[in-house]
Amino acid sequence: MLRLNLLLLAAALACAMGLVASNHSARKLFIDLEREQERTRQLEVEWGQLQLEQSTWAAHARVERIARERLHMRLPAAGGVVVAEPPRERQP
């Protein structure tokens, strides 16, 4: 009977240690999850800022100003503009 009691005690201690290890692991994973979710929020904010910056850099007025000032480009005369139309599809 003593041997059975010791065996049951050992099994109960093993289960308790397993439970403690499992809880510790779950808490650690939850902390990691929270950290990654915060990082995701930070990256989303950064992405929004980068999109705003890109739209600012690509603004038509800015591109036109740089083309005029740095590249010395100008609009062609009205007679110098040729509009090309795409070829029409053939009807069977």
C-alpha positions as MATLAB code, in Angstrom:
seq = 'MLRLNLLLLAAALACAMGLVASNHSARKLFIDLEREQERTRQLEVEWGQLQLEQSTWAAHARVERIARERLHMRLPAAGGVVVAEPPRERQP';
ca = [
       0.000    0.000    0.000;
       2.859    2.343    0.801;
       4.353    1.673   -2.608;
       1.047    2.561   -4.317;
       0.766    5.780   -2.288;
       4.319    6.793   -3.263;
       3.571    6.015   -6.902;
       0.403    8.116   -6.789;
       2.273   10.954   -5.044;
       4.996   10.871   -7.705;
       2.349   10.940  -10.455;
       0.565   13.878   -8.784;
       3.862   15.784   -8.442;
       4.711   15.100  -12.099;
       1.275   16.378  -13.168;
       1.662   19.472  -10.990;
       5.107   20.221  -12.452;
       3.705   19.732  -15.952;
       0.878   22.142  -15.171;
       3.288   24.767  -13.846;
       5.508   24.408  -16.923;
       2.478   24.632  -19.210;
       1.185   27.788  -17.509;
       4.615   29.380  -17.658;
       4.902   28.582  -21.354;
       1.406   29.964  -22.043;
       2.202   33.229  -20.232;
       5.476   33.584  -22.101;
       3.734   33.015  -25.449;
       1.018   35.530  -24.532;
       3.662   38.161  -23.739;
       5.324   37.451  -27.089;
       1.947   37.767  -28.833;
       1.258   41.130  -27.181;
       4.732   42.358  -28.168;
       4.204   41.322  -31.801;
       0.766   42.931  -31.918;
       2.286   46.201  -30.689;
       4.988   45.911  -33.356;
       2.254   45.351  -35.954;
       0.498   48.540  -34.834;
       3.773   50.477  -35.054;
       4.436   49.150  -38.550;
       0.916   50.095  -39.673;
       1.478   53.662  -38.445;
       4.839   53.774  -40.228;
       3.236   52.417  -43.414;
       0.633   55.194  -43.326;
       3.340   57.814  -42.856;
       5.332   56.384  -45.763;
       2.280   56.434  -48.021;
       1.682   60.079  -47.118;
       5.330   60.891  -47.780;
       5.220   59.093  -51.126;
       2.135   61.023  -52.208;
       3.893   64.255  -51.243;
       7.037   63.393  -53.212;
       5.003   62.310  -56.244;
       2.691   65.342  -56.297;
       2.202   66.633  -59.833;
       3.195   70.210  -59.005;
       6.430   69.074  -57.355;
       7.398   66.830  -60.267;
       6.640   69.612  -62.752;
       8.686   72.148  -60.761;
      11.694   69.824  -60.604;
      11.387   69.085  -64.326;
      11.444   72.808  -65.092;
      14.160   73.874  -62.637;
      16.627   70.983  -62.525;
      16.091   69.273  -65.860;
      15.262   72.445  -67.834;
      12.246   70.806  -69.399;
       9.353   72.762  -70.862;
       5.946   72.084  -72.319;
       5.944   71.706  -76.116;
       4.142   74.232  -78.286;
       0.523   73.438  -79.098;
       1.460   72.377  -82.642;
       4.188   70.093  -81.347;
       1.820   67.778  -79.472;
       0.843   64.606  -81.325;
      -1.830   62.351  -79.883;
      -1.467   58.713  -80.862;
      -4.531   56.511  -80.753;
      -4.319   52.778  -80.083;
      -5.021   50.556  -83.091;
      -8.637   49.531  -83.450;
      -9.590   45.898  -83.127;
     -10.526   44.190  -86.370;
     -14.077   43.023  -86.725;
     -14.438   39.404  -88.047;
];
